[in-house]
């Protein structure tokens, strides 16, 4: 089973979340699932609220993002100060600039009325890096820091005036030697000032780290709220006593691919109850896309991200699993079936008293139909009275199985292919595109009655001869 962050859909959504600061990007990179339902619910609610606020406070949001964008990553210099290293003038300038931008972010953030996310004020550090109170975006080892430094610089200025007024080369050279001594004293005095400033930074290190963490949370929250607003993501309802429902759900990555080809993705709706649910439909019918849509949105919720659905409700799942044919085990020397068995064993061993969502995309497809039907039926029977949620897509005949829930892909629209078959073209891509236009990828509840399905009609449309399809239909009768 691929890790969530390696999933094509998940990584695509992460790409949509456009953080602008190094701290927001770090927050996104280290994103983890929420371990507690209450904490997750609060984060989802906050994200939904901010998806409204980024529009209501659009001008403020743009200013805020511009300041967040200007933040530089100062973690390395804070680390250095914490290890008793002496910071450079450039380090101190970057720290001062960081604090100035942070205070601007803080002032604007208050308009969002989110008091839980505020960086540390750090007034002493701000004041000591700007002893004149000029609030300029520059830094200098000011004479106000040290009386010895002030005296040396006054002596140096007086010496430079005498050098300019020297009446002979001999006098000028002598004065230059004296100035060199003063420069060394100035350098030493500045070093002592930087050393003392570095000690101050070290004392404030924890507050600086906390502020960087908060700034990252701000940036990430704004970024995911903008995505939620742009795509119309909904606020899911979390409740352990309800089934998992999705209304009008879609997969943003597949939607992106289809839109590039001038096509639209069919939104799906489904209700999953504790126990076992089977999803059937012909190959090319969209079962895998439906499973990945359900899985992705369930995973996004676990990470505190709003789902790509018009409505969604679900329990607080401990784990969300997806098993599909990715050929990883084949590369490792296992058969596809052997790899499936190992993955299913891993899933079973991870289950606990908390409900999990388990999605299996055509398991046992690599074995013979008789055993494959038994394996899939056995899995459905095993979970049908449990508190976990099992969803299996399969093309095996399970109409006699009792006690499970069933859905099917609606499939081919009700009309004749006659004219299209007669006008068939050699270009397979054109044929597939035309076929997809005739497919209805939405899901519907199914009573389990035996159906012939769409496979023969698809084969006929894609080029099987009339003679061949007649032979196939005879065997189905």
TALINGI-V110912 format. One record per residue. N is the residue number from 1. RES is the residue in one letter. PSI is psi in radians with two decimals (none if undefined). OMEGA is omega in whole degrees, -180 to 180 (999 if undefined). Layout:
BEGIN
n:N res:RES psi:PSI omega:OMEGA
n:N res:RES psi:PSI omega:OMEGA
END
This chain:
BEGIN
n:1 res:X psi:2.19 omega:-179
n:2 res:X psi:2.57 omega:172
n:3 res:X psi:2.63 omega:-177
n:4 res:X psi:-0.73 omega:-173
n:5 res:X psi:-0.17 omega:177
n:6 res:X psi:-0.13 omega:180
n:7 res:X psi:2.44 omega:-178
n:8 res:X psi:-0.71 omega:-179
n:9 res:X psi:-0.76 omega:-179
n:10 res:X psi:-0.79 omega:180
n:11 res:X psi:-0.57 omega:177
n:12 res:X psi:-0.78 omega:179
n:13 res:X psi:-0.71 omega:177
n:14 res:X psi:-0.61 omega:177
n:15 res:X psi:-0.54 omega:177
n:16 res:X psi:-0.52 omega:-178
n:17 res:X psi:1.71 omega:-170
n:18 res:X psi:1.45 omega:174
n:19 res:X psi:2.59 omega:-173
n:20 res:X psi:-0.18 omega:-180
n:21 res:X psi:2.75 omega:177
n:22 res:X psi:-0.49 omega:-178
n:23 res:X psi:-0.65 omega:175
n:24 res:X psi:-0.69 omega:179
n:25 res:X psi:-0.67 omega:177
n:26 res:X psi:-0.69 omega:178
n:27 res:X psi:-0.77 omega:179
n:28 res:X psi:-0.73 omega:-178
n:29 res:X psi:-0.61 omega:-176
n:30 res:X psi:0.34 omega:-177
n:31 res:X psi:2.38 omega:-179
n:32 res:X psi:2.76 omega:177
n:33 res:X psi:2.69 omega:179
n:34 res:X psi:2.34 omega:-175
n:35 res:X psi:-0.28 omega:-177
n:36 res:X psi:2.40 omega:-177
n:37 res:X psi:-0.73 omega:-178
n:38 res:X psi:-0.77 omega:179
n:39 res:X psi:-0.73 omega:179
n:40 res:X psi:-0.77 omega:-180
n:41 res:X psi:-0.72 omega:179
n:42 res:X psi:-0.72 omega:-179
n:43 res:X psi:-0.73 omega:178
n:44 res:X psi:-0.74 omega:179
n:45 res:X psi:-0.76 omega:180
n:46 res:X psi:-0.74 omega:179
n:47 res:X psi:-0.74 omega:179
n:48 res:X psi:-0.76 omega:179
n:49 res:X psi:-0.71 omega:-179
n:50 res:X psi:-0.45 omega:176
n:51 res:X psi:-0.41 omega:174
n:52 res:X psi:-0.73 omega:-177
n:53 res:X psi:-0.58 omega:-179
n:54 res:X psi:-0.35 omega:175
n:55 res:X psi:-0.81 omega:-180
n:56 res:X psi:-0.63 omega:-179
n:57 res:X psi:0.80 omega:-173
n:58 res:X psi:-0.80 omega:-178
n:59 res:X psi:-0.76 omega:177
n:60 res:X psi:-0.73 omega:-180
n:61 res:X psi:-0.74 omega:180
n:62 res:X psi:-0.74 omega:177
n:63 res:X psi:-0.77 omega:-180
n:64 res:X psi:-0.79 omega:180
n:65 res:X psi:-0.61 omega:180
n:66 res:X psi:-0.66 omega:178
n:67 res:X psi:-0.69 omega:176
n:68 res:X psi:-0.65 omega:-179
n:69 res:X psi:-0.51 omega:-178
n:70 res:X psi:-0.15 omega:-179
n:71 res:X psi:2.36 omega:174
n:72 res:X psi:2.70 omega:-179
n:73 res:X psi:1.92 omega:-177
n:74 res:X psi:0.21 omega:-177
n:75 res:X psi:-0.67 omega:-178
n:76 res:X psi:-0.72 omega:-178
n:77 res:X psi:-0.56 omega:175
n:78 res:X psi:-0.68 omega:174
n:79 res:X psi:-0.78 omega:-178
n:80 res:X psi:-0.79 omega:180
n:81 res:X psi:-0.64 omega:180
n:82 res:X psi:-0.41 omega:179
n:83 res:X psi:0.33 omega:177
n:84 res:X psi:0.41 omega:173
n:85 res:X psi:2.63 omega:-178
n:86 res:X psi:2.18 omega:-178
n:87 res:X psi:2.63 omega:178
n:88 res:X psi:2.97 omega:176
n:89 res:X psi:-0.68 omega:178
n:90 res:X psi:-0.73 omega:177
n:91 res:X psi:-0.81 omega:-177
n:92 res:X psi:-0.61 omega:175
n:93 res:X psi:-0.80 omega:-179
n:94 res:X psi:-0.62 omega:178
n:95 res:X psi:-0.77 omega:179
n:96 res:X psi:-0.78 omega:-180
n:97 res:X psi:-0.69 omega:177
n:98 res:X psi:-0.82 omega:-178
n:99 res:X psi:-0.68 omega:178
n:100 res:X psi:-0.80 omega:-180
n:101 res:X psi:-0.65 omega:179
n:102 res:X psi:-0.73 omega:-180
n:103 res:X psi:-0.58 omega:176
n:104 res:X psi:-0.71 omega:177
n:105 res:X psi:-0.78 omega:-178
n:106 res:X psi:-0.77 omega:-179
n:107 res:X psi:-0.73 omega:180
n:108 res:X psi:-0.60 omega:-177
n:109 res:X psi:-0.54 omega:-178
n:110 res:X psi:-0.42 omega:178
n:111 res:X psi:-0.37 omega:179
n:112 res:X psi:-0.12 omega:177
n:113 res:X psi:0.80 omega:178
n:114 res:X psi:1.44 omega:-173
n:115 res:X psi:-0.29 omega:-179
n:116 res:X psi:-0.37 omega:-178
n:117 res:X psi:1.58 omega:176
n:118 res:X psi:2.33 omega:178
n:119 res:X psi:2.90 omega:178
n:120 res:X psi:2.57 omega:-179
n:121 res:X psi:-0.75 omega:179
n:122 res:X psi:0.90 omega:-177
n:123 res:X psi:-0.65 omega:-178
n:124 res:X psi:-0.79 omega:-180
n:125 res:X psi:-0.69 omega:178
n:126 res:X psi:-0.76 omega:-178
n:127 res:X psi:-0.71 omega:-175
n:128 res:X psi:-0.43 omega:177
n:129 res:X psi:-0.13 omega:178
n:130 res:X psi:1.16 omega:-172
n:131 res:X psi:-0.42 omega:179
n:132 res:X psi:-0.14 omega:180
n:133 res:X psi:0.55 omega:-176
n:134 res:X psi:-0.32 omega:-180
n:135 res:X psi:0.66 omega:177
n:136 res:X psi:2.62 omega:179
n:137 res:X psi:0.85 omega:177
n:138 res:X psi:2.89 omega:175
n:139 res:X psi:2.50 omega:-178
n:140 res:X psi:2.60 omega:174
n:141 res:X psi:1.60 omega:-172
n:142 res:X psi:2.59 omega:178
n:143 res:X psi:-0.39 omega:179
n:144 res:X psi:-0.29 omega:-178
n:145 res:X psi:-0.53 omega:-168
n:146 res:X psi:2.28 omega:180
n:147 res:X psi:-0.66 omega:179
n:148 res:X psi:-0.72 omega:178
n:149 res:X psi:-0.75 omega:179
n:150 res:X psi:-0.76 omega:-179
n:151 res:X psi:-0.78 omega:-179
n:152 res:X psi:-0.75 omega:-178
n:153 res:X psi:-0.62 omega:176
n:154 res:X psi:-0.75 omega:177
n:155 res:X psi:-0.69 omega:-180
n:156 res:X psi:-0.72 omega:179
n:157 res:X psi:-0.71 omega:178
n:158 res:X psi:-0.69 omega:180
n:159 res:X psi:-0.73 omega:-180
n:160 res:X psi:-0.56 omega:176
n:161 res:X psi:-0.73 omega:179
n:162 res:X psi:-0.64 omega:179
n:163 res:X psi:-0.72 omega:180
n:164 res:X psi:-0.48 omega:-177
n:165 res:X psi:0.02 omega:-178
n:166 res:X psi:2.41 omega:-176
n:167 res:X psi:-0.19 omega:180
n:168 res:X psi:2.81 omega:180
n:169 res:X psi:-0.60 omega:-180
n:170 res:X psi:-0.76 omega:179
n:171 res:X psi:-0.72 omega:-179
n:172 res:X psi:-0.75 omega:-180
n:173 res:X psi:-0.68 omega:179
n:174 res:X psi:-0.74 omega:179
n:175 res:X psi:-0.63 omega:178
n:176 res:X psi:-0.64 omega:177
n:177 res:X psi:-0.73 omega:178
n:178 res:X psi:-0.66 omega:179
n:179 res:X psi:-0.62 omega:179
n:180 res:X psi:-0.68 omega:178
n:181 res:X psi:-0.73 omega:179
n:182 res:X psi:-0.65 omega:178
n:183 res:X psi:-0.69 omega:178
n:184 res:X psi:-0.71 omega:178
n:185 res:X psi:-0.68 omega:179
n:186 res:X psi:-0.75 omega:180
n:187 res:X psi:-0.72 omega:179
n:188 res:X psi:-0.72 omega:179
n:189 res:X psi:-0.72 omega:178
n:190 res:X psi:-0.65 omega:178
n:191 res:X psi:-0.76 omega:179
n:192 res:X psi:-0.65 omega:177
n:193 res:X psi:-0.82 omega:180
n:194 res:X psi:-0.62 omega:179
n:195 res:X psi:-0.74 omega:180
n:196 res:X psi:-0.70 omega:177
n:197 res:X psi:-0.66 omega:179
n:198 res:X psi:-0.64 omega:176
n:199 res:X psi:-0.72 omega:179
n:200 res:X psi:-0.75 omega:178
n:201 res:X psi:-0.72 omega:-180
n:202 res:X psi:-0.70 omega:180
n:203 res:X psi:-0.49 omega:-178
n:204 res:X psi:0.16 omega:-173
n:205 res:X psi:-0.80 omega:-178
n:206 res:X psi:-0.71 omega:179
n:207 res:X psi:-0.64 omega:178
n:208 res:X psi:-0.76 omega:178
n:209 res:X psi:-0.75 omega:180
n:210 res:X psi:-0.73 omega:179
n:211 res:X psi:-0.70 omega:178
n:212 res:X psi:-0.68 omega:177
n:213 res:X psi:-0.77 omega:180
n:214 res:X psi:-0.75 omega:178
n:215 res:X psi:-0.66 omega:177
n:216 res:X psi:-0.70 omega:178
n:217 res:X psi:-0.71 omega:177
n:218 res:X psi:-0.89 omega:-177
n:219 res:X psi:-0.81 omega:-178
n:220 res:X psi:-0.70 omega:179
n:221 res:X psi:-0.78 omega:178
n:222 res:X psi:-0.69 omega:-177
n:223 res:X psi:-0.81 omega:-179
n:224 res:X psi:-0.47 omega:176
n:225 res:X psi:-0.64 omega:178
n:226 res:X psi:-0.69 omega:177
n:227 res:X psi:-0.76 omega:-180
n:228 res:X psi:-0.71 omega:179
n:229 res:X psi:-0.77 omega:-177
n:230 res:X psi:-0.68 omega:-174
n:231 res:X psi:-0.03 omega:180
n:232 res:X psi:0.64 omega:179
n:233 res:X psi:2.61 omega:-175
n:234 res:X psi:2.88 omega:175
n:235 res:X psi:2.00 omega:-179
n:236 res:X psi:2.64 omega:175
n:237 res:X psi:2.17 omega:179
n:238 res:X psi:2.12 omega:-179
n:239 res:X psi:2.13 omega:-176
n:240 res:X psi:-0.22 omega:-177
n:241 res:X psi:0.06 omega:-176
n:242 res:X psi:2.77 omega:174
n:243 res:X psi:3.00 omega:174
n:244 res:X psi:2.13 omega:179
n:245 res:X psi:2.50 omega:172
n:246 res:X psi:2.26 omega:175
n:247 res:X psi:2.19 omega:178
n:248 res:X psi:0.82 omega:-179
n:249 res:X psi:2.60 omega:178
n:250 res:X psi:2.89 omega:-178
n:251 res:X psi:1.96 omega:-172
n:252 res:X psi:-0.56 omega:-180
n:253 res:X psi:-0.82 omega:178
n:254 res:X psi:-0.63 omega:177
n:255 res:X psi:-0.74 omega:179
n:256 res:X psi:-0.79 omega:-180
n:257 res:X psi:-0.73 omega:-179
n:258 res:X psi:-0.69 omega:180
n:259 res:X psi:-0.57 omega:177
n:260 res:X psi:-0.42 omega:179
n:261 res:X psi:0.20 omega:179
n:262 res:X psi:0.40 omega:-177
n:263 res:X psi:2.90 omega:179
n:264 res:X psi:2.60 omega:177
n:265 res:X psi:2.40 omega:177
n:266 res:X psi:2.18 omega:176
n:267 res:X psi:2.59 omega:-178
n:268 res:X psi:2.69 omega:176
n:269 res:X psi:2.44 omega:-178
n:270 res:X psi:2.66 omega:173
n:271 res:X psi:2.13 omega:179
n:272 res:X psi:2.22 omega:177
n:273 res:X psi:2.81 omega:176
n:274 res:X psi:2.40 omega:-176
n:275 res:X psi:-2.55 omega:-172
n:276 res:X psi:2.38 omega:175
n:277 res:X psi:2.33 omega:177
n:278 res:X psi:2.39 omega:176
n:279 res:X psi:2.13 omega:-178
n:280 res:X psi:2.89 omega:-180
n:281 res:X psi:2.77 omega:-178
n:282 res:X psi:2.76 omega:169
n:283 res:X psi:2.58 omega:-173
n:284 res:X psi:0.11 omega:-177
n:285 res:X psi:-0.08 omega:176
n:286 res:X psi:0.24 omega:-180
n:287 res:X psi:-0.81 omega:-177
n:288 res:X psi:-0.70 omega:179
n:289 res:X psi:-0.67 omega:178
n:290 res:X psi:-0.79 omega:180
n:291 res:X psi:-0.77 omega:-179
n:292 res:X psi:-0.55 omega:176
n:293 res:X psi:-0.81 omega:179
n:294 res:X psi:-0.81 omega:-178
n:295 res:X psi:-0.85 omega:-178
n:296 res:X psi:-0.82 omega:-177
n:297 res:X psi:-0.61 omega:176
n:298 res:X psi:-0.69 omega:179
n:299 res:X psi:-0.76 omega:-180
n:300 res:X psi:-0.74 omega:179
n:301 res:X psi:-0.70 omega:179
n:302 res:X psi:-0.54 omega:-179
n:303 res:X psi:0.13 omega:179
n:304 res:X psi:0.40 omega:179
n:305 res:X psi:2.46 omega:-179
n:306 res:X psi:2.45 omega:-176
n:307 res:X psi:2.72 omega:176
n:308 res:X psi:1.38 omega:-177
n:309 res:X psi:2.63 omega:177
n:310 res:X psi:-0.62 omega:175
n:311 res:X psi:2.59 omega:176
n:312 res:X psi:2.45 omega:171
n:313 res:X psi:2.60 omega:-179
n:314 res:X psi:2.78 omega:170
n:315 res:X psi:2.99 omega:173
n:316 res:X psi:1.72 omega:-177
n:317 res:X psi:2.40 omega:173
n:318 res:X psi:-0.78 omega:180
n:319 res:X psi:2.65 omega:173
n:320 res:X psi:2.02 omega:-175
n:321 res:X psi:2.53 omega:171
n:322 res:X psi:2.16 omega:175
n:323 res:X psi:2.08 omega:176
n:324 res:X psi:2.93 omega:-173
n:325 res:X psi:1.64 omega:-180
n:326 res:X psi:0.04 omega:175
n:327 res:X psi:0.16 omega:-179
n:328 res:X psi:-0.76 omega:-177
n:329 res:X psi:-0.53 omega:178
n:330 res:X psi:-0.71 omega:179
n:331 res:X psi:-0.44 omega:180
n:332 res:X psi:0.11 omega:176
n:333 res:X psi:0.06 omega:178
n:334 res:X psi:2.67 omega:170
n:335 res:X psi:2.81 omega:178
n:336 res:X psi:-0.65 omega:179
n:337 res:X psi:-0.75 omega:178
n:338 res:X psi:-0.71 omega:178
n:339 res:X psi:-0.69 omega:178
n:340 res:X psi:-0.76 omega:-179
n:341 res:X psi:-0.78 omega:-180
n:342 res:X psi:-0.70 omega:180
n:343 res:X psi:-0.74 omega:179
n:344 res:X psi:-0.68 omega:176
n:345 res:X psi:-0.74 omega:179
n:346 res:X psi:-0.73 omega:179
n:347 res:X psi:-0.82 omega:-178
n:348 res:X psi:-0.68 omega:-178
n:349 res:X psi:-0.32 omega:-178
n:350 res:X psi:-0.17 omega:-175
n:351 res:X psi:2.58 omega:-178
n:352 res:X psi:-2.90 omega:180
n:353 res:X psi:-0.43 omega:176
n:354 res:X psi:2.51 omega:-178
n:355 res:X psi:2.55 omega:174
n:356 res:X psi:2.73 omega:175
n:357 res:X psi:2.13 omega:-178
n:358 res:X psi:2.09 omega:-179
n:359 res:X psi:2.13 omega:-178
n:360 res:X psi:2.15 omega:-178
n:361 res:X psi:1.75 omega:179
n:362 res:X psi:1.04 omega:175
n:363 res:X psi:2.70 omega:179
n:364 res:X psi:0.33 omega:178
n:365 res:X psi:-0.35 omega:-177
n:366 res:X psi:0.15 omega:178
n:367 res:X psi:3.13 omega:-175
n:368 res:X psi:2.69 omega:-173
n:369 res:X psi:-0.64 omega:-178
n:370 res:X psi:-0.91 omega:179
n:371 res:X psi:-0.63 omega:179
n:372 res:X psi:-0.77 omega:178
n:373 res:X psi:-0.72 omega:-180
n:374 res:X psi:-0.71 omega:-179
n:375 res:X psi:-0.82 omega:180
n:376 res:X psi:-0.76 omega:177
n:377 res:X psi:-0.68 omega:178
n:378 res:X psi:-0.72 omega:177
n:379 res:X psi:-0.79 omega:180
n:380 res:X psi:-0.73 omega:178
n:381 res:X psi:-0.65 omega:-178
n:382 res:X psi:-0.65 omega:-174
n:383 res:X psi:-0.13 omega:-168
n:384 res:X psi:-0.38 omega:179
n:385 res:X psi:0.26 omega:-179
n:386 res:X psi:2.93 omega:-178
n:387 res:X psi:-0.04 omega:176
n:388 res:X psi:2.90 omega:-178
n:389 res:X psi:1.91 omega:179
n:390 res:X psi:2.23 omega:175
n:391 res:X psi:2.08 omega:-179
n:392 res:X psi:2.22 omega:169
n:393 res:X psi:2.30 omega:-177
n:394 res:X psi:2.69 omega:172
n:395 res:X psi:0.10 omega:176
n:396 res:X psi:2.68 omega:-179
n:397 res:X psi:1.89 omega:-177
n:398 res:X psi:0.48 omega:-173
n:399 res:X psi:-0.35 omega:-179
n:400 res:X psi:-0.14 omega:-178
n:401 res:X psi:2.36 omega:-177
n:402 res:X psi:2.70 omega:172
n:403 res:X psi:0.28 omega:178
n:404 res:X psi:2.81 omega:176
n:405 res:X psi:2.63 omega:-175
n:406 res:X psi:2.45 omega:169
n:407 res:X psi:2.75 omega:172
n:408 res:X psi:2.64 omega:172
n:409 res:X psi:2.32 omega:-176
n:410 res:X psi:-0.68 omega:173
n:411 res:X psi:-2.58 omega:-174
n:412 res:X psi:2.37 omega:179
n:413 res:X psi:2.66 omega:-174
n:414 res:X psi:1.60 omega:171
n:415 res:X psi:2.93 omega:-178
n:416 res:X psi:2.56 omega:175
n:417 res:X psi:0.03 omega:-170
n:418 res:X psi:-1.00 omega:-176
n:419 res:X psi:-0.70 omega:-179
n:420 res:X psi:-0.67 omega:-179
n:421 res:X psi:-0.69 omega:179
n:422 res:X psi:-0.54 omega:-180
n:423 res:X psi:0.30 omega:-177
n:424 res:X psi:2.58 omega:-178
n:425 res:X psi:2.84 omega:-179
n:426 res:X psi:-0.45 omega:-177
n:427 res:X psi:1.92 omega:-176
n:428 res:X psi:-0.58 omega:180
n:429 res:X psi:-0.69 omega:178
n:430 res:X psi:-0.73 omega:179
n:431 res:X psi:-0.81 omega:-179
n:432 res:X psi:-0.75 omega:179
n:433 res:X psi:-0.76 omega:179
n:434 res:X psi:-0.69 omega:179
n:435 res:X psi:-0.77 omega:-179
n:436 res:X psi:-0.57 omega:178
n:437 res:X psi:-0.44 omega:-179
n:438 res:X psi:-0.15 omega:-177
n:439 res:X psi:2.48 omega:171
n:440 res:X psi:1.88 omega:-173
n:441 res:X psi:0.07 omega:179
n:442 res:X psi:2.83 omega:-176
n:443 res:X psi:2.59 omega:176
n:444 res:X psi:2.62 omega:176
n:445 res:X psi:2.56 omega:-176
n:446 res:X psi:2.40 omega:-177
n:447 res:X psi:-0.02 omega:178
n:448 res:X psi:-0.03 omega:179
n:449 res:X psi:2.60 omega:-175
n:450 res:X psi:2.30 omega:179
n:451 res:X psi:2.77 omega:179
n:452 res:X psi:-0.38 omega:177
n:453 res:X psi:-3.01 omega:-174
n:454 res:X psi:-0.03 omega:-171
n:455 res:X psi:-0.77 omega:-178
n:456 res:X psi:-0.71 omega:179
n:457 res:X psi:-0.68 omega:178
n:458 res:X psi:-0.79 omega:-180
n:459 res:X psi:-0.71 omega:180
n:460 res:X psi:-0.76 omega:-178
n:461 res:X psi:-0.63 omega:-176
n:462 res:X psi:0.01 omega:170
n:463 res:X psi:-0.08 omega:175
n:464 res:X psi:2.44 omega:-179
n:465 res:X psi:2.79 omega:179
n:466 res:X psi:-0.67 omega:180
n:467 res:X psi:-0.76 omega:-179
n:468 res:X psi:-0.78 omega:-178
n:469 res:X psi:-0.54 omega:176
n:470 res:X psi:-0.74 omega:178
n:471 res:X psi:-0.70 omega:-180
n:472 res:X psi:-0.78 omega:-178
n:473 res:X psi:-0.58 omega:177
n:474 res:X psi:-0.72 omega:-178
n:475 res:X psi:-0.40 omega:179
n:476 res:X psi:-0.31 omega:-177
n:477 res:X psi:none omega:999
END
